[in-house]
Amino acid sequence: MLGVYHNGFKVAKHGLKNTVRSILIVAVLVAGYKLAQSRTVALAKVAIVTSIKRLSVLFTVIVGEELFHEKNLLRKSIACVIMLVGTLLIVF
């Protein structure tokens, strides 16, 4: 759509030049995260690793509120904590 209506190919090329570094950093971090997770699963119990991994949901809710100005942060945070506690109860 950008290419058709707003000469978007030049805009996309310019935008890509400005964001290549950020994209590469995120790609390296995600690859490292996946490698660390696979190594952790090999060393520890899968259920414990999964429950710790799901802790990222709580951080995502908090960061999402800051970035996107979402409402009901307290309610969403409490719901995440309840889900995490439920997961821990199942594990232990």
GUMARMAR-201685 format. One record per atom (N, C-alpha, C): residue number from 1; residue in three letters; chain; x negated, y, z. Coordinates in pm, 1 decimal, always signed. Each point is the difference from the previous one (the first is absolute). Layout:
<sites>
    k    r  c         x         y         z
  NUM  ALA  A         X         Y         Z
...
</sites>
This chain:
<sites>
    k    r  c         x         y         z
    1  MET  A     -83.4    -119.1      +0.0
    1  MET  A     +83.4    +119.1      +0.0
    1  MET  A     -87.7    +125.3      +0.0
    2  LEU  A    -108.7      -2.6     +76.4
    2  LEU  A     -88.8    +115.9      -1.8
    2  LEU  A     -58.8     +22.0    -138.4
    3  GLY  A     -36.4    -108.6     -66.6
    3  GLY  A     -59.2     +11.7    -132.2
    3  GLY  A     +95.0     +60.0    -101.2
    4  VAL  A    +125.8     -30.9     +13.9
    4  VAL  A     +97.3     +47.4     -97.1
    4  VAL  A     +40.5    +144.8     +27.4
    5  TYR  A     +26.8     +32.1    +125.2
    5  TYR  A     +59.1    +129.5     +31.0
    5  TYR  A     -97.8    +107.7     +45.6
    6  HIS  A    -110.7     -36.9     +58.4
    6  HIS  A     -86.2    +101.1     +60.9
    6  HIS  A    -145.9     -12.7     -40.9
    7  ASN  A     -26.5     -55.2    -115.9
    7  ASN  A    -137.0     -21.1     -43.9
    7  ASN  A     -77.8     -73.6    +108.5
    8  GLY  A     +62.1    -103.8     +50.7
    8  GLY  A     -48.1     -68.0    +118.4
    8  GLY  A    -128.2     -77.0     -16.2
    9  PHE  A     -40.0     -31.1    -121.6
    9  PHE  A    -122.4     -76.5     -14.9
    9  PHE  A    -119.7     +80.8     +46.0
   10  LYS  A      -0.7    +128.3     -33.0
   10  LYS  A    -108.5     +86.1     +48.7
   10  LYS  A      +9.5     +17.3    +151.0
   11  VAL  A    +122.2     +15.1     +49.0
   11  VAL  A     +21.1     +15.5    +143.7
   11  VAL  A     -41.5    -127.3     +73.5
   12  ALA  A     +37.8    -115.5     -53.6
   12  ALA  A     -35.7    -126.9     +63.5
   12  ALA  A    -150.7     -20.9      -1.0
   13  LYS  A     -64.8     +34.3    -109.8
   13  LYS  A    -145.5     -12.9      -9.1
   13  LYS  A     -68.1     +90.0    +102.0
   14  HIS  A     +49.0    +122.4     +12.9
   14  HIS  A     -55.3     +92.4     +98.7
   14  HIS  A     +25.6     -49.2    +142.6
   15  GLY  A    +119.8     -49.3     +24.8
   15  GLY  A     +33.0     -51.7    +132.7
   15  GLY  A     -82.9    -121.3     +35.7
   16  LEU  A     -26.1     -86.6     -97.6
   16  LEU  A     -80.9    -118.6     +24.0
   16  LEU  A    -143.6     +38.0     +33.5
   17  LYS  A     -52.3    +103.1     -67.0
   17  LYS  A    -135.6     +46.5     +30.9
   17  LYS  A      -9.5     +44.8    +145.4
   18  ASN  A    +105.1     +62.6     +50.1
   18  ASN  A      -1.0     +52.9    +136.7
   18  ASN  A     +22.9    -107.9    +105.7
   19  THR  A     +60.2    -112.9     -37.4
   19  THR  A     +36.7     -99.6    +100.5
   19  THR  A     -75.9    -131.8      -9.5
   20  VAL  A     -93.9     -10.3     -91.8
   20  VAL  A     -73.3    -125.6     -17.1
   20  VAL  A     -71.1     -38.3    +129.6
   21  ARG  A     -61.7     +94.3     +66.0
   21  ARG  A     -71.9     -28.0    +124.5
   21  ARG  A     +94.9     -54.9    +106.9
   22  SER  A    +115.8     +61.4     +14.7
   22  SER  A     +97.7     -46.8     +99.1
   22  SER  A     +50.4    -140.5     -33.6
   23  ILE  A     +25.0     -24.4    -126.9
   23  ILE  A     +47.8    -131.4     -42.4
   23  ILE  A    -105.4    -106.5     +28.5
   24  LEU  A    -125.4     +28.9     -28.4
   24  LEU  A    -107.1     -96.1     +25.8
   24  LEU  A     -17.4     -26.4    +149.1
   25  ILE  A     +10.6    +103.3     +81.9
   25  ILE  A     -11.7     -17.2    +145.1
   25  ILE  A    +111.9     -90.2     +51.7
   26  VAL  A    +121.3     +24.6     -44.1
   26  VAL  A    +113.5     -81.9     +43.0
   26  VAL  A     -17.3    -144.4     -48.1
   27  ALA  A     -48.4     -18.4    -121.7
   27  ALA  A     -20.4    -134.3     -53.3
   27  ALA  A    -103.4     -76.1     +82.6
   28  VAL  A    -109.1     +65.4     +36.5
   28  VAL  A    -103.1     -65.1     +81.7
   28  VAL  A     +54.5     -33.2    +138.4
   29  LEU  A     +75.3     +91.9     +59.8
   29  LEU  A     +56.6     -25.5    +132.3
   29  LEU  A    +100.2    -115.6      -2.4
   30  VAL  A     +83.2      -5.9    -102.5
   30  VAL  A     +97.4    -108.8     -10.0
   30  VAL  A     -70.6    -133.7     -19.9
   31  ALA  A    -102.7      -2.2     -84.8
   31  ALA  A     -75.1    -123.9     -21.3
   31  ALA  A     -67.5     -43.9    +129.5
   32  GLY  A     -58.3     +94.5     +73.0
   32  GLY  A     -61.5     -33.1    +128.7
   32  GLY  A    +101.9     -49.7    +100.5
   33  TYR  A    +117.3     +60.5      -0.5
   33  TYR  A    +107.9     -41.6     +90.0
   33  TYR  A     +41.8    -143.9     -28.8
   34  LYS  A     +16.6     -31.5    -128.2
   34  LYS  A     +41.4    -136.1     -36.8
   34  LYS  A    -108.3    -102.2     +34.2
   35  LEU  A    -125.7     +32.8     -23.0
   35  LEU  A    -108.8     -91.5     +34.8
   35  LEU  A      -8.3     -20.9    +151.1
   36  ALA  A     +13.4    +109.3     +75.4
   36  ALA  A      -3.8     -11.4    +145.7
   36  ALA  A    +117.1     -82.7     +51.5
   37  GLN  A    +116.4     +17.7     -60.0
   37  GLN  A    +117.0     -76.2     +42.4
   37  GLN  A     -18.6    -149.0     -28.3
   38  SER  A     -52.7     -34.5    -115.4
   38  SER  A     -19.8    -141.7     -30.7
   38  SER  A    -104.2     -62.2     +91.8
   39  ARG  A    -103.1     +74.3     +33.3
   39  ARG  A    -102.5     -49.7     +93.0
   39  ARG  A     +59.1     -16.4    +140.1
   40  THR  A     +81.8     +93.8     +41.4
   40  THR  A     +61.3      -6.4    +132.1
   40  THR  A     +96.0    -118.4     +11.1
   41  VAL  A     +76.8     -24.3    -103.9
   41  VAL  A     +92.7    -113.4      +1.1
   41  VAL  A     -77.8    -130.8     +11.0
   42  ALA  A    -117.6      -5.0     -61.0
   42  ALA  A     -81.2    -122.3      +7.4
   42  ALA  A     -55.0     -21.2    +141.0
   43  LEU  A     -21.9    +108.5     +74.9
   43  LEU  A     -60.2     -11.2    +132.7
   43  LEU  A    +100.3     -10.7    +114.2
   44  ALA  A    +116.7     +59.2     -15.3
   44  ALA  A     +96.0      +7.2    +110.9
   44  ALA  A    +131.7     -65.5     -40.4
   45  LYS  A     +92.1      -2.5     +94.7
   45  LYS  A    +133.2     -53.4     -28.5
   45  LYS  A     +74.6     +94.5     -94.0
   46  VAL  A     +65.8     -58.1     -96.5
   46  VAL  A     +69.0     +78.6    -101.6
   46  VAL  A    +108.2     +87.6     +62.2
   47  ALA  A     +72.1     -50.0     +97.0
   47  ALA  A    +109.7     +75.3     +60.5
   47  ALA  A     -50.8    +125.8     +69.5
   48  ILE  A    -111.3     -10.0     +68.8
   48  ILE  A     -54.6    +117.6     +69.1
   48  ILE  A     -48.9    +102.3    -101.0
   49  VAL  A     -67.7     -45.5    -102.9
   49  VAL  A     -49.1     +91.2    -103.6
   49  VAL  A    +116.2     +70.4     -68.4
   50  THR  A    +105.7     -74.0     -27.9
   50  THR  A    +115.9     +59.2     -66.3
   50  THR  A     +66.9    +104.4     +87.9
   51  SER  A     +11.1     -27.1    +129.3
   51  SER  A     +64.0     +98.2     +88.1
   51  SER  A     -84.2    +125.9     +11.9
   52  ILE  A    -129.5     -13.4      +2.7
   52  ILE  A     -86.5    +118.6      +4.4
   52  ILE  A      +8.2     +75.0    -132.2
   53  LYS  A      +6.1     -73.2    -109.0
   53  LYS  A     +11.7     +62.7    -131.3
   53  LYS  A    +129.1     +79.8     -10.1
   54  ARG  A    +106.2     -51.8     +57.6
   54  ARG  A    +129.0     +68.9      -5.6
   54  ARG  A      +1.3    +127.7     +83.4
   55  LEU  A     -99.0     +18.8     +82.0
   55  LEU  A     -11.3    +124.1     +76.2
   55  LEU  A     -15.0    +120.0     -93.3
   56  SER  A     -47.6     -24.0    -119.6
   56  SER  A     -15.2    +108.3     -97.0
   56  SER  A    +134.4     +62.2     -35.8
   57  VAL  A    +108.9     -74.9     +17.0
   57  VAL  A    +133.2     +54.1     -28.0
   57  VAL  A     +28.1    +120.5     +89.7
   58  LEU  A     -38.9     -10.7    +126.8
   58  LEU  A     +21.2    +110.9     +93.3
   58  LEU  A     -76.6    +123.6     -45.0
   59  PHE  A    -123.5     -19.7     -42.2
   59  PHE  A     -78.6    +113.4     -46.9
   59  PHE  A     +55.7     +57.2    -129.3
   60  THR  A     +55.0     -85.9     -85.1
   60  THR  A     +60.9     +46.1    -123.6
   60  THR  A    +122.0     +87.2     +29.0
   61  VAL  A     +78.7     -37.9     +98.3
   61  VAL  A    +116.8     +80.5     +37.5
   61  VAL  A     -44.2    +137.9     +48.0
   62  ILE  A    -102.5      +2.5     +82.1
   62  ILE  A     -47.0    +128.1     +54.7
   62  ILE  A     -58.9     +87.9    -109.9
   63  VAL  A     -82.8     -57.5     -86.1
   63  VAL  A     -60.7     +77.2    -109.0
   63  VAL  A    +107.2     +43.4     -99.5
   64  GLY  A     +97.0     -87.8     -27.0
   64  GLY  A    +108.7     +35.3     -91.1
   64  GLY  A     +80.6    +118.1     +49.8
   65  GLU  A     +17.8      +8.7    +130.5
   65  GLU  A     +72.6    +113.8     +57.4
   65  GLU  A     -77.5    +128.0     -22.7
   66  GLU  A    -130.2      -6.0     +15.1
   66  GLU  A     -82.3    +119.1     -18.1
   66  GLU  A      -5.7     +42.2    -146.7
   67  LEU  A     -15.1     -97.0     -89.9
   67  LEU  A     -14.0     +32.4    -141.5
   67  LEU  A    +131.7     +39.1     -66.0
   68  PHE  A    +105.7     -73.3     +31.5
   68  PHE  A    +126.0     +18.7     -70.7
   68  PHE  A    +107.6     +68.0     +83.5
   69  HIS  A     -35.5     +40.9    +120.6
   69  HIS  A     +92.4     +71.1     +89.2
   69  HIS  A    +129.1     -78.7     +21.5
   70  GLU  A     -16.1    -128.6     +28.1
   70  GLU  A    +115.5     -84.0     +26.0
   70  GLU  A     +60.1     +32.8    +135.6
   71  LYS  A    +124.1     -34.2     +14.4
   71  LYS  A     +69.4     +25.1    +126.2
   71  LYS  A      +6.7    -129.6     +80.4
   72  ASN  A     +37.2     +11.5    +126.4
   72  ASN  A     +17.6    -114.6     +90.3
   72  ASN  A    -128.1     -80.3     +21.3
   73  LEU  A    -110.3     +71.1     +19.6
   73  LEU  A    -127.9     -67.7     +22.6
   73  LEU  A      +4.9     -84.4    +125.7
   74  LEU  A     +60.3     +50.7    +106.7
   74  LEU  A      +6.3     -73.7    +125.6
   74  LEU  A     +77.2    -131.0     -19.2
   75  ARG  A    +112.3      +5.0     -67.9
   75  ARG  A     +80.9    -119.7     -22.6
   75  ARG  A     -75.5    -103.0     -83.3
   76  LYS  A     -67.6     +45.7    -104.3
   76  LYS  A     -75.6     -91.6     -85.0
   76  LYS  A    -119.0     -58.7     +75.6
   77  SER  A     -65.5     +80.9     +81.3
   77  SER  A    -113.9     -49.0     +78.1
   77  SER  A     +44.6    -104.3    +101.3
   78  ILE  A    +112.2     +24.6     +64.9
   78  ILE  A     +53.4     -96.8     +96.9
   78  ILE  A     +36.9    -130.5     -70.9
   79  ALA  A     +59.6      +9.9    -117.3
   79  ALA  A     +34.5    -120.2     -76.8
   79  ALA  A    -125.4     -78.5     -37.2
   80  CYS  A    -106.9     +69.6     -38.8
   80  CYS  A    -125.7     -67.8     -33.4
   80  CYS  A     -59.1     -68.9    +121.9
   81  VAL  A      +3.5     +66.9    +113.7
   81  VAL  A     -54.3     -58.9    +122.2
   81  VAL  A     +80.7    -123.8     +38.4
   82  ILE  A    +131.1      +6.9     -13.0
   82  ILE  A     +84.4    -115.7     +31.3
   82  ILE  A     -34.6    -117.4     -91.8
   83  MET  A     -18.9     +26.7    -129.2
   83  MET  A     -37.2    -107.7     -92.4
   83  MET  A    -136.4     -58.1     +35.2
   84  LEU  A     -93.4     +85.1     +37.4
   84  LEU  A    -132.8     -49.0     +37.0
   84  LEU  A      +4.7     -83.3    +127.4
   85  VAL  A     +78.1     +44.0     +98.2
   85  VAL  A     +13.4     -76.8    +123.3
   85  VAL  A     +65.3    -134.2     -29.3
   86  GLY  A    +100.9      -1.4     -85.4
   86  GLY  A     +64.1    -125.3     -39.1
   86  GLY  A     -98.4     -94.4     -67.2
   87  THR  A     -83.8     +54.4     -85.8
   87  THR  A    -101.0     -82.5     -65.6
   87  THR  A     -96.7     -58.8    +101.4
   88  LEU  A     -43.8     +82.3     +94.9
   88  LEU  A     -92.0     -47.9    +102.9
   88  LEU  A     +65.2    -105.3     +88.4
   89  LEU  A    +128.5     +15.8     +29.6
   89  LEU  A     +69.8    -100.5     +79.1
   89  LEU  A      +8.6    -133.5     -73.4
   90  ILE  A     +18.4      +5.8    -129.2
   90  ILE  A      +4.9    -123.0     -78.5
   90  ILE  A    -138.2     -66.0      -2.7
   91  VAL  A    -103.9     +80.6     -11.5
   91  VAL  A    -136.0     -53.7      -7.5
   91  VAL  A     -41.5     -64.7    +131.5
   92  PHE  A     +26.8     +67.7    +108.6
   92  PHE  A     -44.1     -50.3    +128.6
   92  PHE  A    +113.9     -73.8     +67.3
</sites>
